Amino acid sequence: MASPCVLLMCSLLLLLLLERACAQETPLTGIADICLQPRLEGPCRAIHFRWYYDRYSQTCKEFTYGGCQGNDNNFLDFTECSEKCKWIKKVPKICRLESEPGICRGYIARYFFNLRTMRCEKFYYGGCFGNENRFDSPATCMDFCLPRRTAPSFCYSPKEEGSCSASVSRFYYNTRTKTCESFTYTGCGGNNNNFVTEKSCLRTCRRRTKKQMSLTKELDEYKNLSRK
């Protein structure tokens, strides 16, 4: 039978190993647990100006904290919020939405992008309503929300009309359809996913890797042979 001292040493060693395992948890998981919590003012009535990370705009925003309860997504200033939550990857707007099964009673397997885990996960869609964070397969989900980027980063920015009142015809690269589509630019603001012509948009954003070009060539050759 083991002595009490040996049992004590084993217990201490087990606690130490558990502590190390917890410490080695990926930082993003812990950060997401904080930054992706909803804004919560709390039930008290004090007025404290605080900052929270808004998952839908992926920016830090100011809010009024009541002074009690609330949650950890509550920072003293913009800098603290930005530093804490900067590790959360920027993804297209629809990928920031939570899964939404809708109000109907269907049982359709679909996939949504989970901003906390940065993975596409299965859920069951009822068949109506819901939101756009809903894909037929994990591959199409990942390809849209976390594509392998072979083009400049701004090509993956969402369409932004800008904040002025002009009406200018422009083109942006749509990562979902992998085409350049027209939109109306208001003349100021917006982002760099904004091209004067469709040709310049395609030339910039539809760069492909050698492997992709090789696969496309093989597919074209196969189609040509099939027609003969």
N, C-alpha and C positions, 0 to 999 in steps of 0.2 A: 504493500500500500504506500502511495506517495506521501511524503511528509508535508505538513502545512506550509513550510517554507517553499517547497518545490511548487505546490499548487498556487501560492501567492505570486511567485516569479512568473509562472505560466500565464496567470491572469493579467499581470502587468504587461507582459510581452504582447498578449492579444490586444489589449487596449491601445498600446503603442502602434501596432500594425493597422488597427482600425482608424486611428487618428491620421496616420500617413495616407491611407487610402482615400479618406475624405479630403485631405489637403491636395491630393493629386487630381481631384475632379476638374474637368475642363473649365477654365475660367468663364467661357461663354455661357455655359449652363447657369452658373450663379448670377452672372450679369443679366441674362435674359429673365431670370426669376424676378429680378428687381425692376428692370427697365420696361418690361412688357406688362407689368401690372397696370390696371386702369387708374386714371386720375381719381383721387379720392379726397374730398375736402374734409371729411370727418364731421361728426355731429355737433361739435362745439361752435361757438359764434365769434371767436376771436378773428382778427384779420391779420394773417401773416402771408406776405408775398413770397411764394416759393416757386420752384420749377419742377416740371415732370417731363419724362420722355414720352412723346406721342407716337405710338407705333404706326399710326396711319399716315402721318406726314413724315415720319422718321426724323423729327427735329425736337429740340427741347422748347417747351412753351411755359409761360408763366401762368400761375393760377393762385387762387386765394385759399389758404389752408386755415381751417377753423381752430386748430390748436390741440386737438386730441384725436386719438385713434388714427385713422388714415392707413397708409401702407408705406413700404420702403421706396416707392417711386416718388420721392419727395426730397428735393435738393435745395440747399440754401441759395444757390445762384446758378446762372446759366453755365458758367465754366465748370462747376462741379458736375452738373448734369451731363454736359457734353463729354467730359473726360471719362466719366463712368460708363456711358452708353455708346461711345464711339466704336466699340468692337462689334456692334451689331451690323451686319452687312446690309448695304443698300440693295433693295430688291424692288421690282415693279410694284405699282400700287396695289393691284389685286392680290398679290402674294402676301400682303401685310394683313389681309382680312382673316378673321377666324373662320373655321369651318361652319357652314350653315346648311343644315339638311332641308330647310324649307318646311312648309306646312302640310304638304300632301303625304300620302301614306305609302308611297312606293318604297322599294328596297333595292336601290340601284348602286352598285359599287362604283365609287368615284375616288379621286385623290385630291388632297389639298396640300398646299405648302405651309408647313408649320414653322413660323418665324422663330420659335424658341429653339427647335432642334435643327433648323436649316435642312429639313428633309421633307420629302413628299410622303404623306401618310394616307392610308385608306380611311374613308368614312362612307356612310350610306346616305344617299340623296333621296329625298321623298318624291322627286319628279316635277316639282314646281317651285317657283320663287327661289330662295337661297341667294347666293352671290356668285361673282365671277371666279372666285378661288375654287375652281372645280374643274378637274381634268379627267380625261378618259383613262389615262395610264400614268404610272410614275415617271416614265420616260418623257412624255410630253410636258408633264408638270415641271420636272427638273430642267428640261431644255428651255422652258420659258422663264422660270424663276431664278435659276442659277446656270445660265448657259456657259459653255466653254467659250471664253471671249477671245476671238481672233481679230477683232476690230477695235478701234479706239473706244475708250470707256464711255464717252458721251453718246455713242450710238445706242447704248443700252438705257439711256435716260428716257423717262416717259415724255409723251407729247406735252408741251407747255405752250399755250397760246400767248402768254405774256399778260401784261397789266395795263396796256394803253388802249386806245380806242380806234386805231387804224384797222384796215382790213387788207392784209397782204397775203397773197397765195404762196405757200411754202410747202416743203416736203420734210417728213421725218421718217426715221427707220422704225418700223413696228417689229419688235422682237418676237411677237407671237406669230405673225404671218410671214416673217422674214422677207418682207417687201417694203418698199418706200411708198408712203401714202401721203396724199395732199391734206393740208389743214390750213386754217386761217390764222395767221399770226397778227397780233394786235400792234406790233411795231416796237415794243420795248419789253425788257425782262425776258422771261423764258430761259432756255438753256441752249447748249450747242448742238443738240439734235434738231437742227434747223437748217435746211438747205434751200438754195434758190431754185435748183433744178432737180428733177428725179434722177438724172444721170449722175450728178455729183454725189447725191445721197447713196446711190447704189455702188459707185466706185469707191466710196469711203467706207461704207459699213458692211458690204457683202464680201469682204475679204475672206478667203477660205484657206484652210490648211492644205498642204500637199496631199495628205491622206483623203480629205474630203473631195478634192479635185479629182483624185485618182478613182475614187468610188463613183463619182458622177460620170466620169468618162467610161468606166466599165458598164454602168447602167445604160448609158446612151448607146454603146456598142451592142449591148444585149437587145435593146429595143429595135435597133436597126436590123439585126439578124432575124428577129421575130417577125418583122414585116415582110421579109423576103420569102 
